[in-house]
Amino acid sequence: MQQKSTFSLSKRLPEQHRSIATLLAFALIPVSGLATDIYLPSMPHMATGLGVRESNIQLTLSLFLVSYGCAQLIAGSFLDSFGRYRLCMAALFIFSISAIITAISGNIVVICAMRIVQGICTGMIVVSKRAFFVDVHKGEKQKHYLSIMTIVWSSAPIIAPFIGGYLEAHFNWRANFFVLAGYCTLLLVLEYIFSGETIEHYHPLQLRPILRNYGEMLRAADFVYGLIMLGLSYGITMIFGLSGPFIIEHQMGYSPVVAGYASLVMGLAWMCGGFLGKAMIRKEFLPKLRKACIIQIILIIAMITTTPLLNNIWSMILFAFSIHVTAGFIFNNYFAYSLSRFPRMAGMAGGLTGGMAYMITSVMSYGIASIIGANSQQTLGYSYLVMGVVGLGIMLVNRTQQPATTVTVK
């Protein structure tokens, strides 16, 4: 029932505020990319300022990804049971507080704990706003807005390191988290004024049916292969995010702004891979992905073997760009397949796909970055090689998938 009070956490979305609430939803979708990538150029200075090892700072990103992935797995069920609006508002408030604590803290343990909190809150925010577009808009308008949503989602990891590089250059690493806190606080206030609840039918939170559905999905080998490929493909981008700034700033002597530009280029490579996937949408699914994996391996080997001849920031960025294009191509194809694999459980399949992909990404990328410790073009290539070889192995054993529509996502 429509509430009389404008300022109520239980109020329905006012009809006259639909357009403004839609714009706010678009503004909240990039929170995941901003929280992940804005402080990448600051990582080396963050390690120096806190007096900790590089791996400790890299762990803050991995913990965020794990908690973000886990939150997506369960967020849909809670949002269907308790509504979108109140949980999103609570998540925005807690995220803002945790970002401020991160910005003022000098303790790496506290920072790691706050990054876990931020990951959980981000999962709740993003999933609630995906549901918003389905709740509020129907038919062709819904398809139109969902298409725009994927573009907005993809843009955040591209511009975030660019912004972060300038924040680091003119202020310090703490400015990144103050900006995140300010951004979410502003949107919290605007949501409170203009938005409201959009769910039409509440569903009881029942554990047994939820577990049964998850079990059915995880028993499907092709779906599991898809989840692994998603994690490996996105993990390639995270390998650069974890190691690239340290190589560019510490080993090559460039500024955080340059590291930000490098991350922006990697984001553009990812989008190019997605657009290439759309251009090749009518090609056979498995053959084109196997070819992409083989091309990726060839590029990685070339990156490693040519290091004695080509070993500068330009060669590293060129090779990494090409490798990230193949990763974006593989990710986008598999993301579409995974989302369409269980149409009667589309919501849960989407949550499981996003959640598991981020969890696999975080474990693999942090593990490889810690073990190999990339500090040059060659060692970065070795890190890529581990991901690429595992991915090619998955592609060779998987022979059960059918074509799926390709979408561009990040």
Phi, psi and omega in degrees: 000141180296130180273145180285324183286130177288324184259081181214136180284357178249007183286150173282158177294118179296139183302321183287349180256010183302315183294316180295318180297326177294317176298321178295323177297318176298324181290335182272335180304321182285359184304322182297315179292321178296314182293333180280315196252346188296330184259010178302314179295341182270353186305314180299317180288330176295317178297317180294315182295324181271349179069039181235170179287159178302321182298330178293321178288320177299328179297329180298325177287317181296320178296321176299314182295319179297312182293324176297317178295314179298319181298322179296330181296326186248347186300317183302318180296318180291320180293326177288336183267323187244358179097161183274317195294306184296319180293323177294317179298316179298318180296320178297317180296313181294321178300314182299315179297316182294325178293322177295317178299319178299318183294328184261353184277148173245011184249120184295329179294317178296318180298316178299318179297318180292327177293326175296315178300316180296323178296316179297314180297319180297318177301317180294318181296309185294315181294323179295323181281332170298316179294328180305313183295327178286322180293316193269323187247142184234162173060222184295326179296321178297314179299320180298312182291323178295324177295316177296322181301318181294326178291315178298318179299321182288334186284332186299311180294345178279313185275337185300310179296328178299313177295316181299324179298318178288324177297319179293319183293324185261341179231251173198185185297333182293333180299329179301317183281330172296320178295317177300317179297316180295319180299312181289326178294317177300314180291329175299314180296315181294321176299319181297324182279316193252338187260187181181183182289141182238348183293139181264321183228124177275144179241136180295145180275099183242121188290317187298311178298325179297313180295323179297318179293318177298319179298318179299317181293319184283349175273350178275110186300318182295324178294318179295318176303319179298318179298318180295316180296323176298314180297320180291317182294313178291331178298329177298319178293324180289330175302315178292320179299323181281325187254328186306310180301323179292320178294313184292319185272313184278316185273323183261345174082019179272169183274166175300332178297318178296319177299323177295317177298320180298318178294324177298318179297321179294325176295320177295323177298318179300315179294323177300320177299320178295316179294325176296321177298320179293324180292333182253028186298331184272355177286154179301139191297296185294316180303317182292327179285325175296318178298320178298320179295319180294315177300319179300315179298317179299316179296320180294316178297320177297321179299320182286312188285336181269001182305318178301333181263321182236102184216075177212179184295328182290316179293320180297315180294321180297311179296315181297320178302312182296319180293321180290331175298314179295323179296317178296322178298312181295315183300312184296321177295315182288328178296316178297315180299314184295320180293328183266358185292325181233078186298330180282350176233045188300320180296311180293322179296321177295317178295317180294320179298308180295317182295310182293323179299316180291324180292315177297318178303312185294317181294312183293312185293316180292320179299314181292317179298324181286319184285311183280324179061060184303124178225015179198174177301319183293312181290330173296321176297320177298321178297315176299321186298320179300311179299315183295319181293317177298317179298317179297322177299317178298317181295326182286329181272343182269115182230021190246000189269155178247161180300151177219158178292137180268138176233161179257115182219168176217000000 
